[in-house]
Amino acid sequence: MAMQTVNTANKEIIDFCLGLSSELAKLPVKHIWVDYDEEADVLYLSFRKPQRAKKKQLRGMMIS
């Protein structure tokens, strides 16, 4: 099996994510919905099922 070298920054990120995931597992919810907005570099966590977007007209533009 090939081993990859993990630099210090990546190890810190991995350790943080592992710690976060173990804390999330302690929450009294059965489902967590996760969305990542790459453009804004934001991770969204929802504890209720997200609703579908509805089409609305705003200032003459269609939004869906």
JOMO-V297669 format. One record per backbone hydrogen bond with DSSP energy under -0.5 kcal/mol. NH is the residue of the N-H (numbers start at 1). CO is the residue of the C=O. If there is no record, write none. Layout:
nh->{NH	NH}
co->{CO	CO}
This chain:
nh->{7	11	12	13	14	15	16	17	18	19	20	21	22	23	24	25	26	27	29	33	35	37	38	41	42	44	44	46	56	58	58	61	63}
co->{5	7	8	9	10	11	12	13	14	15	16	17	18	19	20	21	23	24	27	46	44	42	36	37	37	35	42	33	63	56	61	58	56}
